[in-house]
Amino acid sequence: MTTRVLTAHVPLALAEKVDEAADRLDRPRAWIVKQALTSWLDREERRHQMILEGLADIDAGRTVDHEAVKAWAASLGTANPKPIPS
């Protein structure tokens, strides 16, 4: 695998947490940073995909009326909660 060095300035407290995790897990700091960066990028990609899916739903008219959602939410915790609006 071809690699490339990235340099970043991080707050001292964060760098110390990376060092602590590396010591605790008996792994190099680079491994900790790579795992964290991979995890963050995966979450960001999923978040972006969900936004695109939501925008596509809006464009296709697949929405729920705001007042219906408010009425449903207000009914939660009551003796007769309303069904989830569709």
C-alpha positions in Angstrom: 0.0 0.0 0.0 1.3 3.4 -0.9 1.2 5.9 1.9 1.6 9.6 2.3 2.5 11.6 5.4 0.0 14.2 6.6 1.0 16.8 9.1 -1.5 18.5 11.5 -1.2 20.8 14.4 -3.4 19.5 17.3 -4.0 20.8 20.7 -1.6 19.5 23.3 -4.4 17.8 25.3 -5.5 15.9 22.2 -1.9 14.8 21.4 -1.6 13.6 25.0 -4.8 11.5 24.6 -3.4 10.0 21.5 -0.2 9.1 23.3 -2.2 7.6 26.2 -4.3 5.5 23.8 -1.2 4.3 22.0 0.4 3.2 25.3 -2.8 1.6 26.6 -3.4 -0.3 23.3 0.4 -1.0 22.7 0.0 0.5 19.3 2.0 3.2 17.5 0.5 6.8 17.5 0.2 6.6 13.7 -2.1 3.6 14.1 -4.3 5.4 16.5 -4.5 8.5 14.3 -5.3 6.3 11.2 -8.1 4.5 13.0 -9.6 7.8 14.3 -9.4 9.4 10.9 -10.9 6.4 9.1 -13.8 6.3 11.6 -14.5 10.0 11.3 -14.4 9.9 7.5 -16.7 6.9 7.4 -19.2 8.8 9.6 -18.9 11.9 7.6 -19.5 10.0 4.3 -22.6 8.3 5.8 -23.9 11.7 7.1 -23.4 13.2 3.6 -25.3 10.3 2.0 -28.1 10.7 4.4 -28.4 14.4 3.6 -28.5 13.6 -0.1 -31.2 11.0 0.5 -33.2 13.5 2.5 -32.9 16.1 -0.2 -34.0 13.5 -2.8 -37.0 12.8 -0.7 -37.9 16.4 -0.5 -37.5 16.8 -4.3 -39.8 13.8 -4.8 -42.4 15.2 -2.4 -41.9 12.5 0.2 -42.4 14.8 3.2 -44.6 14.9 6.3 -46.6 17.9 7.3 -44.9 19.8 10.2 -48.2 20.3 12.0 -48.9 16.6 11.9 -45.5 15.8 13.4 -46.0 18.4 16.1 -49.4 16.9 17.0 -47.9 13.4 17.0 -45.0 14.6 19.3 -47.4 16.3 21.6 -49.5 13.1 22.0 -46.5 11.0 23.1 -46.6 10.2 26.8 -50.4 10.7 26.9 -53.0 7.9 27.4 -53.8 8.0 23.6 -50.7 8.6 21.6 -51.3 9.3 17.9 -49.9 7.0 15.2 -46.7 8.1 13.5 -47.7 10.5 10.7 -46.9 9.5 7.2 
